[in-house]
Amino acid sequence: MAGRSLWTYRVGLVISTGVLLVQIFALQMVWTWVYADQPAVPGSGQAGQISLSVQLAYVTLSSAQFWALNHWGVYSLQQRVREGRVGSDLARPLGLMWQATAGQIGTIAGCLPFVAAAVLISGVLGSVAAPASPAAFLGYLVSLLLAVIVSIQLTLLLDMTSFWSLEVTGIYLSFSLVSRFLSGSLVPLWFMPDWLRILAGLFPFQATTFSPVAIYLGVLQGTAMWHALSVAAGWVLILALALHVSWRRVLTKIVVQGG
């Protein structure tokens, strides 16, 4: 339902996809300038040498993946709480968290054709790479599934703040800024200072963007790949527990506008 509703505003999606392409091309120009005539530059940690082709492919894939997983859809739990419609949602047989989850899944599914178009256009210009290996592709599929789950969980936790405060614009903007940076969407973790890379590793955001794309490109392989998958799976469990605890508190806090 959320996916079909999202397509009702497909003109907005087309414009948003255009903005995504502009972002991708702008970042590619910046990184091409940074590399200058160097074929590769050393990354931090165990990343090794990062070639320009890998970096440009990372820019395309990470930007597209972050856009798809963090696109605000037509189903907004925060808006439903603000307008008092959450009361009717709670009366439905399907639990509210499952309704919100379905809405998020529908939004992501509705964005897929536009993401595919953006990646295809970038690929025509030579800024998309094939998986580093069959193992890298399989690892990417697993990490992508975990990324979707973590992204949905983070969105649900963010939406729950609307049960305590009707004005959450500042919280949403702060979350968007922090998640975009710490996920590696703008700057990959392999080009961050060691202290910042370690700090980013303390949060779940890298599991939504950096880890899947780094696995796809073969930068994280072997033990490093399994470690990234284990960290992402661990965050799924931690966030599931946080959602359970938060939801139990929400049930004692709900105030519907208008009585």
DOLOGU-143093 format. One record per residue (C-alpha): residue number from 1; chain; x negated, y, z. Coordinates in pm, 1 decimal, padded with zeros to 6 digits, always signed. Layout:
BEGIN
nr: NUM | kette: A | east: X | north: Y | up: Z
...
END
This chain:
BEGIN
nr: 1 | kette: A | east: +00000.0 | north: +00000.0 | up: +00000.0
nr: 2 | kette: A | east: -00276.5 | north: +00245.1 | up: +00093.5
nr: 3 | kette: A | east: -00461.1 | north: +00162.9 | up: -00226.5
nr: 4 | kette: A | east: -00153.9 | north: +00229.6 | up: -00442.3
nr: 5 | kette: A | east: -00083.2 | north: +00551.0 | up: -00254.2
nr: 6 | kette: A | east: -00441.7 | north: +00660.8 | up: -00304.7
nr: 7 | kette: A | east: -00399.4 | north: +00623.3 | up: -00679.0
nr: 8 | kette: A | east: -00107.8 | north: +00865.0 | up: -00663.8
nr: 9 | kette: A | east: -00374.6 | north: +01128.5 | up: -00609.6
nr: 10 | kette: A | east: -00605.2 | north: +00988.6 | up: -00878.5
nr: 11 | kette: A | east: -00685.0 | north: +01335.8 | up: -01011.1
nr: 12 | kette: A | east: -00838.3 | north: +01414.0 | up: -00675.2
nr: 13 | kette: A | east: -01026.7 | north: +01084.2 | up: -00690.4
nr: 14 | kette: A | east: -01162.1 | north: +01170.3 | up: -01035.0
nr: 15 | kette: A | east: -01281.7 | north: +01507.9 | up: -00906.1
nr: 16 | kette: A | east: -01435.7 | north: +01340.1 | up: -00600.9
nr: 17 | kette: A | east: -01611.9 | north: +01091.0 | up: -00827.9
nr: 18 | kette: A | east: -01748.0 | north: +01381.6 | up: -01030.5
nr: 19 | kette: A | east: -01884.7 | north: +01534.8 | up: -00710.6
nr: 20 | kette: A | east: -02043.1 | north: +01198.4 | up: -00626.5
nr: 21 | kette: A | east: -02216.9 | north: +01191.5 | up: -00966.1
nr: 22 | kette: A | east: -02344.7 | north: +01545.8 | up: -00916.7
nr: 23 | kette: A | east: -02483.5 | north: +01443.2 | up: -00577.6
nr: 24 | kette: A | east: -02653.1 | north: +01136.9 | up: -00727.1
nr: 25 | kette: A | east: -02812.5 | north: +01330.8 | up: -01012.5
nr: 26 | kette: A | east: -02922.1 | north: +01613.4 | up: -00778.6
nr: 27 | kette: A | east: -03090.5 | north: +01369.4 | up: -00539.6
nr: 28 | kette: A | east: -03255.2 | north: +01190.7 | up: -00830.4
nr: 29 | kette: A | east: -03400.6 | north: +01519.2 | up: -00954.5
nr: 30 | kette: A | east: -03533.6 | north: +01597.6 | up: -00606.5
nr: 31 | kette: A | east: -03697.8 | north: +01256.2 | up: -00563.9
nr: 32 | kette: A | east: -03841.7 | north: +01263.6 | up: -00915.4
nr: 33 | kette: A | east: -04003.2 | north: +01596.7 | up: -00828.4
nr: 34 | kette: A | east: -04127.3 | north: +01463.0 | up: -00493.7
nr: 35 | kette: A | east: -04294.7 | north: +01166.1 | up: -00662.0
nr: 36 | kette: A | east: -04447.9 | north: +01392.5 | up: -00930.3
nr: 37 | kette: A | east: -04689.0 | north: +01169.3 | up: -01126.8
nr: 38 | kette: A | east: -04723.1 | north: +00904.4 | up: -00856.8
nr: 39 | kette: A | east: -04586.1 | north: +00561.3 | up: -00957.5
nr: 40 | kette: A | east: -04526.3 | north: +00469.7 | up: -00592.8
nr: 41 | kette: A | east: -04562.5 | north: +00611.7 | up: -00242.7
nr: 42 | kette: A | east: -04602.0 | north: +00428.4 | up: +00089.5
nr: 43 | kette: A | east: -04294.1 | north: +00387.2 | up: +00306.4
nr: 44 | kette: A | east: -04289.4 | north: +00374.3 | up: +00684.7
nr: 45 | kette: A | east: -04270.3 | north: +00056.6 | up: +00887.2
nr: 46 | kette: A | east: -04294.0 | north: -00261.3 | up: +00680.5
nr: 47 | kette: A | east: -04145.6 | north: -00109.7 | up: +00364.3
nr: 48 | kette: A | east: -04475.3 | north: -00109.9 | up: +00176.8
nr: 49 | kette: A | east: -04506.9 | north: +00079.0 | up: -00150.2
nr: 50 | kette: A | east: -04181.1 | north: +00226.9 | up: -00283.0
nr: 51 | kette: A | east: -04178.8 | north: +00287.5 | up: -00658.2
nr: 52 | kette: A | east: -03986.4 | north: +00571.5 | up: -00818.3
nr: 53 | kette: A | east: -03753.3 | north: +00328.2 | up: -00996.8
nr: 54 | kette: A | east: -03663.7 | north: +00163.5 | up: -00664.0
nr: 55 | kette: A | east: -03606.1 | north: +00500.7 | up: -00501.3
nr: 56 | kette: A | east: -03379.6 | north: +00621.0 | up: -00782.7
nr: 57 | kette: A | east: -03181.8 | north: +00296.5 | up: -00770.7
nr: 58 | kette: A | east: -03153.0 | north: +00338.7 | up: -00393.5
nr: 59 | kette: A | east: -03016.1 | north: +00692.4 | up: -00437.1
nr: 60 | kette: A | east: -02745.5 | north: +00569.8 | up: -00675.5
nr: 61 | kette: A | east: -02637.5 | north: +00263.3 | up: -00481.1
nr: 62 | kette: A | east: -02653.6 | north: +00417.8 | up: -00134.0
nr: 63 | kette: A | east: -02460.0 | north: +00729.0 | up: -00238.1
nr: 64 | kette: A | east: -02191.1 | north: +00522.1 | up: -00411.1
nr: 65 | kette: A | east: -02159.4 | north: +00274.8 | up: -00122.5
nr: 66 | kette: A | east: -02140.8 | north: +00545.9 | up: +00142.4
nr: 67 | kette: A | east: -01876.2 | north: +00730.3 | up: -00061.6
nr: 68 | kette: A | east: -01659.6 | north: +00419.3 | up: -00094.5
nr: 69 | kette: A | east: -01683.8 | north: +00315.9 | up: +00270.5
nr: 70 | kette: A | east: -01628.5 | north: +00665.2 | up: +00410.1
nr: 71 | kette: A | east: -01361.6 | north: +00799.5 | up: +00175.9
nr: 72 | kette: A | east: -01068.8 | north: +00945.6 | up: +00368.1
nr: 73 | kette: A | east: -00755.7 | north: +00777.2 | up: +00239.1
nr: 74 | kette: A | east: -00387.7 | north: +00861.1 | up: +00251.8
nr: 75 | kette: A | east: -00341.3 | north: +00648.9 | up: +00566.2
nr: 76 | kette: A | east: -00459.7 | north: +00866.5 | up: +00853.1
nr: 77 | kette: A | east: -00406.7 | north: +00737.1 | up: +01204.2
nr: 78 | kette: A | east: -00507.3 | north: +01077.7 | up: +01337.3
nr: 79 | kette: A | east: -00238.4 | north: +01249.0 | up: +01128.4
nr: 80 | kette: A | east: +00024.3 | north: +00995.3 | up: +01231.2
nr: 81 | kette: A | east: -00056.2 | north: +01056.1 | up: +01596.8
nr: 82 | kette: A | east: -00042.4 | north: +01431.8 | up: +01546.9
nr: 83 | kette: A | east: +00297.4 | north: +01415.8 | up: +01374.0
nr: 84 | kette: A | east: +00444.5 | north: +01164.4 | up: +01619.9
nr: 85 | kette: A | east: +00491.9 | north: +00890.9 | up: +01358.7
nr: 86 | kette: A | east: +00274.6 | north: +00655.2 | up: +01559.7
nr: 87 | kette: A | east: +00581.5 | north: +00576.7 | up: +01771.4
nr: 88 | kette: A | east: +00750.3 | north: +00394.4 | up: +01482.7
nr: 89 | kette: A | east: +00418.6 | north: +00227.7 | up: +01396.0
nr: 90 | kette: A | east: +00397.5 | north: +00081.5 | up: +01745.2
nr: 91 | kette: A | east: +00746.8 | north: -00064.1 | up: +01706.8
nr: 92 | kette: A | east: +00648.0 | north: -00270.3 | up: +01402.8
nr: 93 | kette: A | east: +00569.7 | north: -00643.3 | up: +01436.1
nr: 94 | kette: A | east: +00215.1 | north: -00593.0 | up: +01308.9
nr: 95 | kette: A | east: -00012.1 | north: -00429.8 | up: +01565.7
nr: 96 | kette: A | east: -00119.5 | north: -00069.4 | up: +01512.6
nr: 97 | kette: A | east: -00488.8 | north: -00158.4 | up: +01484.2
nr: 98 | kette: A | east: -00410.3 | north: -00413.0 | up: +01212.9
nr: 99 | kette: A | east: -00199.7 | north: -00153.5 | up: +01029.7
nr: 100 | kette: A | east: -00487.9 | north: +00094.4 | up: +01043.5
nr: 101 | kette: A | east: -00733.8 | north: -00174.2 | up: +00933.3
nr: 102 | kette: A | east: -00514.0 | north: -00264.2 | up: +00637.1
nr: 103 | kette: A | east: -00496.2 | north: +00104.1 | up: +00546.9
nr: 104 | kette: A | east: -00875.6 | north: +00129.7 | up: +00550.3
nr: 105 | kette: A | east: -00915.6 | north: -00183.7 | up: +00339.6
nr: 106 | kette: A | east: -00661.2 | north: -00050.1 | up: +00090.0
nr: 107 | kette: A | east: -00848.1 | north: +00280.4 | up: +00067.7
nr: 108 | kette: A | east: -01179.3 | north: +00105.2 | up: -00000.4
nr: 109 | kette: A | east: -01016.7 | north: -00119.1 | up: -00262.3
nr: 110 | kette: A | east: -00858.5 | north: +00182.6 | up: -00431.0
nr: 111 | kette: A | east: -01199.6 | north: +00350.7 | up: -00455.2
nr: 112 | kette: A | east: -01374.0 | north: +00052.7 | up: -00617.0
nr: 113 | kette: A | east: -01290.5 | north: +00134.9 | up: -00982.8
nr: 114 | kette: A | east: -01422.0 | north: +00487.7 | up: -00937.6
nr: 115 | kette: A | east: -01737.4 | north: +00365.9 | up: -00764.7
nr: 116 | kette: A | east: -01792.8 | north: +00116.2 | up: -01045.6
nr: 117 | kette: A | east: -01754.9 | north: +00397.0 | up: -01301.1
nr: 118 | kette: A | east: -02006.8 | north: +00615.6 | up: -01117.1
nr: 119 | kette: A | east: -02260.4 | north: +00332.8 | up: -01093.0
nr: 120 | kette: A | east: -02204.1 | north: +00241.9 | up: -01459.0
nr: 121 | kette: A | east: -02266.3 | north: +00599.4 | up: -01572.2
nr: 122 | kette: A | east: -02579.9 | north: +00614.2 | up: -01357.9
nr: 123 | kette: A | east: -02688.0 | north: +00278.6 | up: -01498.5
nr: 124 | kette: A | east: -02661.3 | north: +00406.7 | up: -01854.4
nr: 125 | kette: A | east: -02910.1 | north: +00676.9 | up: -01754.9
nr: 126 | kette: A | east: -03144.4 | north: +00413.3 | up: -01614.0
nr: 127 | kette: A | east: -03108.4 | north: +00475.1 | up: -01241.7
nr: 128 | kette: A | east: -02962.9 | north: +00138.5 | up: -01137.3
nr: 129 | kette: A | east: -03163.4 | north: -00180.0 | up: -01088.8
nr: 130 | kette: A | east: -03065.1 | north: -00545.3 | up: -01089.3
nr: 131 | kette: A | east: -03095.0 | north: -00739.2 | up: -00760.1
nr: 132 | kette: A | east: -03453.8 | north: -00817.4 | up: -00670.6
nr: 133 | kette: A | east: -03375.9 | north: -01190.6 | up: -00662.0
nr: 134 | kette: A | east: -03082.9 | north: -01434.1 | up: -00626.3
nr: 135 | kette: A | east: -03156.1 | north: -01447.4 | up: -00252.3
nr: 136 | kette: A | east: -03148.8 | north: -01067.5 | up: -00237.6
nr: 137 | kette: A | east: -02810.8 | north: -01063.6 | up: -00411.7
nr: 138 | kette: A | east: -02663.1 | north: -01319.5 | up: -00171.7
nr: 139 | kette: A | east: -02807.9 | north: -01129.2 | up: +00122.9
nr: 140 | kette: A | east: -02656.8 | north: -00811.9 | up: -00015.8
nr: 141 | kette: A | east: -02309.7 | north: -00967.5 | up: -00040.1
nr: 142 | kette: A | east: -02327.0 | north: -01078.8 | up: +00323.7
nr: 143 | kette: A | east: -02460.5 | north: -00741.4 | up: +00438.1
nr: 144 | kette: A | east: -02196.6 | north: -00560.8 | up: +00232.3
nr: 145 | kette: A | east: -01921.1 | north: -00756.8 | up: +00405.9
nr: 146 | kette: A | east: -02071.2 | north: -00665.5 | up: +00742.5
nr: 147 | kette: A | east: -02103.8 | north: -00303.2 | up: +00625.6
nr: 148 | kette: A | east: -01732.8 | north: -00289.5 | up: +00541.9
nr: 149 | kette: A | east: -01639.7 | north: -00431.0 | up: +00882.6
nr: 150 | kette: A | east: -01870.6 | north: -00194.2 | up: +01072.1
nr: 151 | kette: A | east: -01746.6 | north: +00104.0 | up: +00871.2
nr: 152 | kette: A | east: -01382.5 | north: +00020.8 | up: +00943.1
nr: 153 | kette: A | east: -01456.8 | north: -00030.4 | up: +01312.0
nr: 154 | kette: A | east: -01634.2 | north: +00304.6 | up: +01336.6
nr: 155 | kette: A | east: -01343.9 | north: +00477.3 | up: +01161.9
nr: 156 | kette: A | east: -01093.0 | north: +00317.9 | up: +01400.3
nr: 157 | kette: A | east: -01296.8 | north: +00426.5 | up: +01703.2
nr: 158 | kette: A | east: -01314.4 | north: +00777.0 | up: +01561.1
nr: 159 | kette: A | east: -00938.2 | north: +00778.8 | up: +01499.1
nr: 160 | kette: A | east: -00873.6 | north: +00681.3 | up: +01859.3
nr: 161 | kette: A | east: -01004.6 | north: +01018.2 | up: +01977.3
nr: 162 | kette: A | east: -00678.3 | north: +01163.9 | up: +01843.3
nr: 163 | kette: A | east: -00496.1 | north: +00996.2 | up: +02133.2
nr: 164 | kette: A | east: -00685.7 | north: +01219.7 | up: +02374.2
nr: 165 | kette: A | east: -00711.0 | north: +01537.3 | up: +02164.5
nr: 166 | kette: A | east: -00481.7 | north: +01657.4 | up: +01886.0
nr: 167 | kette: A | east: -00756.4 | north: +01879.0 | up: +01740.4
nr: 168 | kette: A | east: -01034.1 | north: +01648.0 | up: +01623.9
nr: 169 | kette: A | east: -01165.2 | north: +01835.8 | up: +01319.0
nr: 170 | kette: A | east: -01494.1 | north: +01916.2 | up: +01489.4
nr: 171 | kette: A | east: -01538.6 | north: +01556.1 | up: +01599.6
nr: 172 | kette: A | east: -01475.0 | north: +01429.2 | up: +01244.5
nr: 173 | kette: A | east: -01717.9 | north: +01679.0 | up: +01089.9
nr: 174 | kette: A | east: -01988.2 | north: +01595.4 | up: +01344.3
nr: 175 | kette: A | east: -01938.3 | north: +01224.0 | up: +01283.9
nr: 176 | kette: A | east: -01958.2 | north: +01272.3 | up: +00907.0
nr: 177 | kette: A | east: -02285.1 | north: +01465.2 | up: +00933.9
nr: 178 | kette: A | east: -02450.1 | north: +01222.3 | up: +01175.6
nr: 179 | kette: A | east: -02335.5 | north: +00909.9 | up: +00992.2
nr: 180 | kette: A | east: -02444.1 | north: +01041.3 | up: +00651.5
nr: 181 | kette: A | east: -02795.2 | north: +01111.3 | up: +00777.5
nr: 182 | kette: A | east: -02855.8 | north: +00813.2 | up: +01007.5
nr: 183 | kette: A | east: -02705.8 | north: +00567.9 | up: +00758.0
nr: 184 | kette: A | east: -02982.3 | north: +00651.8 | up: +00511.8
nr: 185 | kette: A | east: -02740.6 | north: +00785.8 | up: +00253.7
nr: 186 | kette: A | east: -02939.2 | north: +01106.5 | up: +00203.4
nr: 187 | kette: A | east: -03290.3 | north: +00995.7 | up: +00300.6
nr: 188 | kette: A | east: -03377.9 | north: +00624.9 | up: +00321.0
nr: 189 | kette: A | east: -03512.7 | north: +00508.7 | up: +00653.9
nr: 190 | kette: A | east: -03840.6 | north: +00406.4 | up: +00489.8
nr: 191 | kette: A | east: -03921.3 | north: +00776.4 | up: +00435.5
nr: 192 | kette: A | east: -03830.7 | north: +00885.7 | up: +00787.4
nr: 193 | kette: A | east: -04093.9 | north: +00944.7 | up: +01059.1
nr: 194 | kette: A | east: -04140.5 | north: +00640.9 | up: +01280.7
nr: 195 | kette: A | east: -03969.0 | north: +00802.0 | up: +01579.2
nr: 196 | kette: A | east: -03664.9 | north: +00899.8 | up: +01370.8
nr: 197 | kette: A | east: -03648.6 | north: +00559.5 | up: +01201.2
nr: 198 | kette: A | east: -03652.6 | north: +00393.2 | up: +01543.0
nr: 199 | kette: A | east: -03383.7 | north: +00633.4 | up: +01666.3
nr: 200 | kette: A | east: -03165.0 | north: +00555.8 | up: +01364.2
nr: 201 | kette: A | east: -03206.0 | north: +00187.4 | up: +01440.9
nr: 202 | kette: A | east: -03034.9 | north: +00239.7 | up: +01776.6
nr: 203 | kette: A | east: -02706.9 | north: +00323.6 | up: +01600.4
nr: 204 | kette: A | east: -02481.5 | north: +00112.9 | up: +01375.6
nr: 205 | kette: A | east: -02488.0 | north: +00353.3 | up: +01080.1
nr: 206 | kette: A | east: -02782.5 | north: +00192.8 | up: +00899.5
nr: 207 | kette: A | east: -02581.4 | north: -00130.4 | up: +00875.6
nr: 208 | kette: A | east: -02326.7 | north: +00049.3 | up: +00654.1
nr: 209 | kette: A | east: -02566.5 | north: +00177.5 | up: +00388.3
nr: 210 | kette: A | east: -02942.3 | north: +00141.7 | up: +00427.3
nr: 211 | kette: A | east: -02967.5 | north: -00227.0 | up: +00515.1
nr: 212 | kette: A | east: -02742.0 | north: -00361.0 | up: +00235.3
nr: 213 | kette: A | east: -02908.9 | north: -00151.9 | up: -00036.0
nr: 214 | kette: A | east: -03261.6 | north: -00224.5 | up: +00093.1
nr: 215 | kette: A | east: -03180.0 | north: -00596.3 | up: +00086.0
nr: 216 | kette: A | east: -03040.9 | north: -00565.6 | up: -00268.1
nr: 217 | kette: A | east: -03359.9 | north: -00395.8 | up: -00388.9
nr: 218 | kette: A | east: -03586.1 | north: -00649.2 | up: -00216.8
nr: 219 | kette: A | east: -03741.8 | north: -00401.6 | up: +00025.2
nr: 220 | kette: A | east: -03598.8 | north: -00602.6 | up: +00313.6
nr: 221 | kette: A | east: -03661.9 | north: -00969.1 | up: +00250.3
nr: 222 | kette: A | east: -03743.8 | north: -01281.9 | up: +00444.1
nr: 223 | kette: A | east: -03761.0 | north: -01220.8 | up: +00818.5
nr: 224 | kette: A | east: -03679.1 | north: -00851.1 | up: +00774.3
nr: 225 | kette: A | east: -03360.5 | north: -00937.6 | up: +00585.1
nr: 226 | kette: A | east: -03244.9 | north: -01184.7 | up: +00849.1
nr: 227 | kette: A | east: -03321.4 | north: -00930.5 | up: +01120.4
nr: 228 | kette: A | east: -03109.4 | north: -00667.0 | up: +00942.4
nr: 229 | kette: A | east: -02821.2 | north: -00912.4 | up: +00903.0
nr: 230 | kette: A | east: -02845.4 | north: -01012.4 | up: +01269.4
nr: 231 | kette: A | east: -02839.7 | north: -00648.1 | up: +01379.7
nr: 232 | kette: A | east: -02533.3 | north: -00579.8 | up: +01164.1
nr: 233 | kette: A | east: -02354.1 | north: -00887.9 | up: +01299.8
nr: 234 | kette: A | east: -02442.2 | north: -00777.6 | up: +01652.6
nr: 235 | kette: A | east: -02288.0 | north: -00436.4 | up: +01589.5
nr: 236 | kette: A | east: -01970.4 | north: -00602.8 | up: +01464.1
nr: 237 | kette: A | east: -01936.2 | north: -00777.1 | up: +01800.7
nr: 238 | kette: A | east: -02026.1 | north: -00466.5 | up: +02003.9
nr: 239 | kette: A | east: -01782.0 | north: -00245.1 | up: +01813.6
nr: 240 | kette: A | east: -01509.2 | north: -00510.3 | up: +01837.5
nr: 241 | kette: A | east: -01548.9 | north: -00504.8 | up: +02215.7
nr: 242 | kette: A | east: -01548.5 | north: -00122.9 | up: +02217.5
nr: 243 | kette: A | east: -01228.2 | north: -00121.7 | up: +02011.9
nr: 244 | kette: A | east: -01062.9 | north: -00369.9 | up: +02247.1
nr: 245 | kette: A | east: -01150.3 | north: -00163.4 | up: +02554.9
nr: 246 | kette: A | east: -01050.8 | north: +00164.9 | up: +02387.3
nr: 247 | kette: A | east: -00719.1 | north: +00027.2 | up: +02267.8
nr: 248 | kette: A | east: -00628.3 | north: -00096.0 | up: +02616.2
nr: 249 | kette: A | east: -00687.3 | north: +00257.6 | up: +02744.1
nr: 250 | kette: A | east: -00488.3 | north: +00406.4 | up: +02456.9
nr: 251 | kette: A | east: -00184.2 | north: +00200.5 | up: +02551.7
nr: 252 | kette: A | east: -00173.9 | north: +00385.9 | up: +02884.2
nr: 253 | kette: A | east: -00234.5 | north: +00725.2 | up: +02726.7
nr: 254 | kette: A | east: +00001.3 | north: +00756.9 | up: +02427.8
nr: 255 | kette: A | east: +00193.8 | north: +01084.4 | up: +02415.9
nr: 256 | kette: A | east: +00420.2 | north: +01132.0 | up: +02113.2
nr: 257 | kette: A | east: +00480.0 | north: +01487.6 | up: +01996.1
nr: 258 | kette: A | east: +00841.9 | north: +01592.4 | up: +02036.4
nr: 259 | kette: A | east: +00917.8 | north: +01356.7 | up: +02323.7
END
